[in-house]
Amino acid sequence: MSALVITSPFLPAEPLRKRAPAFDEHGKALSDFMVLFPGLVSKPQHHIQSTIEHIQKVFAEYNQAVVFAELNLKLSLLWISVKPIPGIRFQICESLRAVIPEARTVSHI
């Protein structure tokens, strides 16, 4: 996986659909989902940094599956693109909630 991208709440960014990959290196369609961290943007900086570190540790466990991840601090929203592995979205969400209890899955198809 490439590094977790953290977007600035102050700078405009290119649309996510242009940045997030749609296919893996073998041409298979990737699966996307989102995780919300309610009120993260209003938390103290040390809490935000701790949350980012927890996210990175979880992604290190799933580095074979996570292809792209972007944390939008303005929206307190994490976008995750994963390889098409059955059950991987559920596993990642459960791992995130284990270390960040306030994490909420927004989209899980």
MODELLER restraints for C-alpha pairs under 7 A, 6 or more apart:
rsr = mdl.restraints
at = mdl.atoms
rsr.add(forms.Gaussian(group=physical.xy_distance, feature=features.Distance(at['CA:1:A'], at['CA:63:A']), mean=5.43, stdev=0.5))
rsr.add(forms.Gaussian(group=physical.xy_distance, feature=features.Distance(at['CA:1:A'], at['CA:66:A']), mean=5.72, stdev=0.5))
rsr.add(forms.Gaussian(group=physical.xy_distance, feature=features.Distance(at['CA:1:A'], at['CA:67:A']), mean=4.83, stdev=0.5))
rsr.add(forms.Gaussian(group=physical.xy_distance, feature=features.Distance(at['CA:1:A'], at['CA:68:A']), mean=6.49, stdev=0.5))
rsr.add(forms.Gaussian(group=physical.xy_distance, feature=features.Distance(at['CA:2:A'], at['CA:67:A']), mean=6.72, stdev=0.5))
rsr.add(forms.Gaussian(group=physical.xy_distance, feature=features.Distance(at['CA:2:A'], at['CA:68:A']), mean=6.46, stdev=0.5))
rsr.add(forms.Gaussian(group=physical.xy_distance, feature=features.Distance(at['CA:4:A'], at['CA:69:A']), mean=5.32, stdev=0.5))
rsr.add(forms.Gaussian(group=physical.xy_distance, feature=features.Distance(at['CA:4:A'], at['CA:70:A']), mean=5.79, stdev=0.5))
rsr.add(forms.Gaussian(group=physical.xy_distance, feature=features.Distance(at['CA:5:A'], at['CA:69:A']), mean=6.25, stdev=0.5))
rsr.add(forms.Gaussian(group=physical.xy_distance, feature=features.Distance(at['CA:5:A'], at['CA:70:A']), mean=4.52, stdev=0.5))
rsr.add(forms.Gaussian(group=physical.xy_distance, feature=features.Distance(at['CA:5:A'], at['CA:71:A']), mean=6.16, stdev=0.5))
rsr.add(forms.Gaussian(group=physical.xy_distance, feature=features.Distance(at['CA:6:A'], at['CA:70:A']), mean=5.67, stdev=0.5))
rsr.add(forms.Gaussian(group=physical.xy_distance, feature=features.Distance(at['CA:6:A'], at['CA:71:A']), mean=4.79, stdev=0.5))
rsr.add(forms.Gaussian(group=physical.xy_distance, feature=features.Distance(at['CA:6:A'], at['CA:72:A']), mean=6.07, stdev=0.5))
rsr.add(forms.Gaussian(group=physical.xy_distance, feature=features.Distance(at['CA:7:A'], at['CA:71:A']), mean=6.26, stdev=0.5))
rsr.add(forms.Gaussian(group=physical.xy_distance, feature=features.Distance(at['CA:7:A'], at['CA:72:A']), mean=5.07, stdev=0.5))
rsr.add(forms.Gaussian(group=physical.xy_distance, feature=features.Distance(at['CA:7:A'], at['CA:73:A']), mean=6.38, stdev=0.5))
rsr.add(forms.Gaussian(group=physical.xy_distance, feature=features.Distance(at['CA:8:A'], at['CA:73:A']), mean=6.54, stdev=0.5))
rsr.add(forms.Gaussian(group=physical.xy_distance, feature=features.Distance(at['CA:9:A'], at['CA:73:A']), mean=5.81, stdev=0.5))
rsr.add(forms.Gaussian(group=physical.xy_distance, feature=features.Distance(at['CA:9:A'], at['CA:74:A']), mean=4.49, stdev=0.5))
rsr.add(forms.Gaussian(group=physical.xy_distance, feature=features.Distance(at['CA:20:A'], at['CA:68:A']), mean=6.57, stdev=0.5))
rsr.add(forms.Gaussian(group=physical.xy_distance, feature=features.Distance(at['CA:22:A'], at['CA:29:A']), mean=5.85, stdev=0.5))
rsr.add(forms.Gaussian(group=physical.xy_distance, feature=features.Distance(at['CA:22:A'], at['CA:30:A']), mean=5.45, stdev=0.5))
rsr.add(forms.Gaussian(group=physical.xy_distance, feature=features.Distance(at['CA:23:A'], at['CA:29:A']), mean=4.38, stdev=0.5))
rsr.add(forms.Gaussian(group=physical.xy_distance, feature=features.Distance(at['CA:23:A'], at['CA:30:A']), mean=5.16, stdev=0.5))
rsr.add(forms.Gaussian(group=physical.xy_distance, feature=features.Distance(at['CA:24:A'], at['CA:30:A']), mean=6.31, stdev=0.5))
rsr.add(forms.Gaussian(group=physical.xy_distance, feature=features.Distance(at['CA:24:A'], at['CA:83:A']), mean=6.83, stdev=0.5))
rsr.add(forms.Gaussian(group=physical.xy_distance, feature=features.Distance(at['CA:30:A'], at['CA:81:A']), mean=6.23, stdev=0.5))
rsr.add(forms.Gaussian(group=physical.xy_distance, feature=features.Distance(at['CA:30:A'], at['CA:82:A']), mean=5.62, stdev=0.5))
rsr.add(forms.Gaussian(group=physical.xy_distance, feature=features.Distance(at['CA:30:A'], at['CA:83:A']), mean=5.07, stdev=0.5))
rsr.add(forms.Gaussian(group=physical.xy_distance, feature=features.Distance(at['CA:30:A'], at['CA:84:A']), mean=5.83, stdev=0.5))
rsr.add(forms.Gaussian(group=physical.xy_distance, feature=features.Distance(at['CA:31:A'], at['CA:81:A']), mean=5.57, stdev=0.5))
rsr.add(forms.Gaussian(group=physical.xy_distance, feature=features.Distance(at['CA:31:A'], at['CA:82:A']), mean=5.29, stdev=0.5))
rsr.add(forms.Gaussian(group=physical.xy_distance, feature=features.Distance(at['CA:31:A'], at['CA:83:A']), mean=6.30, stdev=0.5))
rsr.add(forms.Gaussian(group=physical.xy_distance, feature=features.Distance(at['CA:31:A'], at['CA:84:A']), mean=6.11, stdev=0.5))
rsr.add(forms.Gaussian(group=physical.xy_distance, feature=features.Distance(at['CA:32:A'], at['CA:80:A']), mean=5.57, stdev=0.5))
rsr.add(forms.Gaussian(group=physical.xy_distance, feature=features.Distance(at['CA:32:A'], at['CA:81:A']), mean=4.39, stdev=0.5))
rsr.add(forms.Gaussian(group=physical.xy_distance, feature=features.Distance(at['CA:32:A'], at['CA:82:A']), mean=6.29, stdev=0.5))
rsr.add(forms.Gaussian(group=physical.xy_distance, feature=features.Distance(at['CA:33:A'], at['CA:79:A']), mean=6.08, stdev=0.5))
rsr.add(forms.Gaussian(group=physical.xy_distance, feature=features.Distance(at['CA:33:A'], at['CA:80:A']), mean=5.51, stdev=0.5))
rsr.add(forms.Gaussian(group=physical.xy_distance, feature=features.Distance(at['CA:33:A'], at['CA:81:A']), mean=6.72, stdev=0.5))
rsr.add(forms.Gaussian(group=physical.xy_distance, feature=features.Distance(at['CA:33:A'], at['CA:107:A']), mean=5.11, stdev=0.5))
rsr.add(forms.Gaussian(group=physical.xy_distance, feature=features.Distance(at['CA:33:A'], at['CA:108:A']), mean=5.67, stdev=0.5))
rsr.add(forms.Gaussian(group=physical.xy_distance, feature=features.Distance(at['CA:34:A'], at['CA:77:A']), mean=6.76, stdev=0.5))
rsr.add(forms.Gaussian(group=physical.xy_distance, feature=features.Distance(at['CA:34:A'], at['CA:78:A']), mean=5.46, stdev=0.5))
rsr.add(forms.Gaussian(group=physical.xy_distance, feature=features.Distance(at['CA:34:A'], at['CA:79:A']), mean=4.61, stdev=0.5))
rsr.add(forms.Gaussian(group=physical.xy_distance, feature=features.Distance(at['CA:34:A'], at['CA:80:A']), mean=6.07, stdev=0.5))
rsr.add(forms.Gaussian(group=physical.xy_distance, feature=features.Distance(at['CA:34:A'], at['CA:105:A']), mean=6.04, stdev=0.5))
rsr.add(forms.Gaussian(group=physical.xy_distance, feature=features.Distance(at['CA:34:A'], at['CA:106:A']), mean=5.25, stdev=0.5))
rsr.add(forms.Gaussian(group=physical.xy_distance, feature=features.Distance(at['CA:34:A'], at['CA:107:A']), mean=5.44, stdev=0.5))
rsr.add(forms.Gaussian(group=physical.xy_distance, feature=features.Distance(at['CA:35:A'], at['CA:77:A']), mean=5.82, stdev=0.5))
rsr.add(forms.Gaussian(group=physical.xy_distance, feature=features.Distance(at['CA:35:A'], at['CA:78:A']), mean=5.04, stdev=0.5))
rsr.add(forms.Gaussian(group=physical.xy_distance, feature=features.Distance(at['CA:35:A'], at['CA:79:A']), mean=6.66, stdev=0.5))
rsr.add(forms.Gaussian(group=physical.xy_distance, feature=features.Distance(at['CA:35:A'], at['CA:103:A']), mean=6.37, stdev=0.5))
rsr.add(forms.Gaussian(group=physical.xy_distance, feature=features.Distance(at['CA:35:A'], at['CA:104:A']), mean=5.41, stdev=0.5))
rsr.add(forms.Gaussian(group=physical.xy_distance, feature=features.Distance(at['CA:35:A'], at['CA:105:A']), mean=4.44, stdev=0.5))
rsr.add(forms.Gaussian(group=physical.xy_distance, feature=features.Distance(at['CA:35:A'], at['CA:106:A']), mean=5.42, stdev=0.5))
rsr.add(forms.Gaussian(group=physical.xy_distance, feature=features.Distance(at['CA:36:A'], at['CA:76:A']), mean=5.94, stdev=0.5))
rsr.add(forms.Gaussian(group=physical.xy_distance, feature=features.Distance(at['CA:36:A'], at['CA:77:A']), mean=4.60, stdev=0.5))
rsr.add(forms.Gaussian(group=physical.xy_distance, feature=features.Distance(at['CA:36:A'], at['CA:78:A']), mean=6.26, stdev=0.5))
rsr.add(forms.Gaussian(group=physical.xy_distance, feature=features.Distance(at['CA:36:A'], at['CA:103:A']), mean=5.73, stdev=0.5))
rsr.add(forms.Gaussian(group=physical.xy_distance, feature=features.Distance(at['CA:36:A'], at['CA:104:A']), mean=5.02, stdev=0.5))
rsr.add(forms.Gaussian(group=physical.xy_distance, feature=features.Distance(at['CA:36:A'], at['CA:105:A']), mean=6.21, stdev=0.5))
rsr.add(forms.Gaussian(group=physical.xy_distance, feature=features.Distance(at['CA:36:A'], at['CA:106:A']), mean=6.31, stdev=0.5))
rsr.add(forms.Gaussian(group=physical.xy_distance, feature=features.Distance(at['CA:37:A'], at['CA:76:A']), mean=5.27, stdev=0.5))
rsr.add(forms.Gaussian(group=physical.xy_distance, feature=features.Distance(at['CA:37:A'], at['CA:77:A']), mean=6.21, stdev=0.5))
rsr.add(forms.Gaussian(group=physical.xy_distance, feature=features.Distance(at['CA:37:A'], at['CA:102:A']), mean=6.15, stdev=0.5))
rsr.add(forms.Gaussian(group=physical.xy_distance, feature=features.Distance(at['CA:37:A'], at['CA:103:A']), mean=4.89, stdev=0.5))
rsr.add(forms.Gaussian(group=physical.xy_distance, feature=features.Distance(at['CA:37:A'], at['CA:104:A']), mean=6.44, stdev=0.5))
rsr.add(forms.Gaussian(group=physical.xy_distance, feature=features.Distance(at['CA:38:A'], at['CA:76:A']), mean=6.33, stdev=0.5))
rsr.add(forms.Gaussian(group=physical.xy_distance, feature=features.Distance(at['CA:38:A'], at['CA:102:A']), mean=6.96, stdev=0.5))
rsr.add(forms.Gaussian(group=physical.xy_distance, feature=features.Distance(at['CA:39:A'], at['CA:76:A']), mean=6.60, stdev=0.5))
rsr.add(forms.Gaussian(group=physical.xy_distance, feature=features.Distance(at['CA:40:A'], at['CA:48:A']), mean=6.55, stdev=0.5))
rsr.add(forms.Gaussian(group=physical.xy_distance, feature=features.Distance(at['CA:40:A'], at['CA:76:A']), mean=5.41, stdev=0.5))
rsr.add(forms.Gaussian(group=physical.xy_distance, feature=features.Distance(at['CA:41:A'], at['CA:73:A']), mean=5.55, stdev=0.5))
rsr.add(forms.Gaussian(group=physical.xy_distance, feature=features.Distance(at['CA:41:A'], at['CA:74:A']), mean=6.06, stdev=0.5))
rsr.add(forms.Gaussian(group=physical.xy_distance, feature=features.Distance(at['CA:41:A'], at['CA:76:A']), mean=5.93, stdev=0.5))
rsr.add(forms.Gaussian(group=physical.xy_distance, feature=features.Distance(at['CA:54:A'], at['CA:99:A']), mean=6.57, stdev=0.5))
rsr.add(forms.Gaussian(group=physical.xy_distance, feature=features.Distance(at['CA:55:A'], at['CA:96:A']), mean=6.70, stdev=0.5))
rsr.add(forms.Gaussian(group=physical.xy_distance, feature=features.Distance(at['CA:58:A'], at['CA:95:A']), mean=6.46, stdev=0.5))
rsr.add(forms.Gaussian(group=physical.xy_distance, feature=features.Distance(at['CA:58:A'], at['CA:96:A']), mean=6.48, stdev=0.5))
rsr.add(forms.Gaussian(group=physical.xy_distance, feature=features.Distance(at['CA:59:A'], at['CA:66:A']), mean=6.77, stdev=0.5))
rsr.add(forms.Gaussian(group=physical.xy_distance, feature=features.Distance(at['CA:65:A'], at['CA:82:A']), mean=5.31, stdev=0.5))
rsr.add(forms.Gaussian(group=physical.xy_distance, feature=features.Distance(at['CA:65:A'], at['CA:83:A']), mean=5.15, stdev=0.5))
rsr.add(forms.Gaussian(group=physical.xy_distance, feature=features.Distance(at['CA:66:A'], at['CA:81:A']), mean=6.08, stdev=0.5))
rsr.add(forms.Gaussian(group=physical.xy_distance, feature=features.Distance(at['CA:66:A'], at['CA:82:A']), mean=4.46, stdev=0.5))
rsr.add(forms.Gaussian(group=physical.xy_distance, feature=features.Distance(at['CA:66:A'], at['CA:83:A']), mean=6.56, stdev=0.5))
rsr.add(forms.Gaussian(group=physical.xy_distance, feature=features.Distance(at['CA:67:A'], at['CA:81:A']), mean=5.61, stdev=0.5))
rsr.add(forms.Gaussian(group=physical.xy_distance, feature=features.Distance(at['CA:67:A'], at['CA:82:A']), mean=5.35, stdev=0.5))
rsr.add(forms.Gaussian(group=physical.xy_distance, feature=features.Distance(at['CA:67:A'], at['CA:83:A']), mean=6.83, stdev=0.5))
rsr.add(forms.Gaussian(group=physical.xy_distance, feature=features.Distance(at['CA:68:A'], at['CA:80:A']), mean=5.80, stdev=0.5))
rsr.add(forms.Gaussian(group=physical.xy_distance, feature=features.Distance(at['CA:68:A'], at['CA:81:A']), mean=5.00, stdev=0.5))
rsr.add(forms.Gaussian(group=physical.xy_distance, feature=features.Distance(at['CA:69:A'], at['CA:78:A']), mean=6.89, stdev=0.5))
rsr.add(forms.Gaussian(group=physical.xy_distance, feature=features.Distance(at['CA:69:A'], at['CA:79:A']), mean=5.46, stdev=0.5))
rsr.add(forms.Gaussian(group=physical.xy_distance, feature=features.Distance(at['CA:69:A'], at['CA:80:A']), mean=4.44, stdev=0.5))
rsr.add(forms.Gaussian(group=physical.xy_distance, feature=features.Distance(at['CA:69:A'], at['CA:81:A']), mean=6.28, stdev=0.5))
rsr.add(forms.Gaussian(group=physical.xy_distance, feature=features.Distance(at['CA:70:A'], at['CA:78:A']), mean=5.59, stdev=0.5))
rsr.add(forms.Gaussian(group=physical.xy_distance, feature=features.Distance(at['CA:70:A'], at['CA:79:A']), mean=5.19, stdev=0.5))
rsr.add(forms.Gaussian(group=physical.xy_distance, feature=features.Distance(at['CA:70:A'], at['CA:80:A']), mean=6.71, stdev=0.5))
rsr.add(forms.Gaussian(group=physical.xy_distance, feature=features.Distance(at['CA:71:A'], at['CA:77:A']), mean=5.75, stdev=0.5))
rsr.add(forms.Gaussian(group=physical.xy_distance, feature=features.Distance(at['CA:71:A'], at['CA:78:A']), mean=4.31, stdev=0.5))
rsr.add(forms.Gaussian(group=physical.xy_distance, feature=features.Distance(at['CA:71:A'], at['CA:79:A']), mean=6.41, stdev=0.5))
rsr.add(forms.Gaussian(group=physical.xy_distance, feature=features.Distance(at['CA:72:A'], at['CA:78:A']), mean=6.19, stdev=0.5))
rsr.add(forms.Gaussian(group=physical.xy_distance, feature=features.Distance(at['CA:93:A'], at['CA:105:A']), mean=6.87, stdev=0.5))
rsr.add(forms.Gaussian(group=physical.xy_distance, feature=features.Distance(at['CA:96:A'], at['CA:103:A']), mean=6.87, stdev=0.5))
rsr.add(forms.Gaussian(group=physical.xy_distance, feature=features.Distance(at['CA:97:A'], at['CA:103:A']), mean=5.51, stdev=0.5))
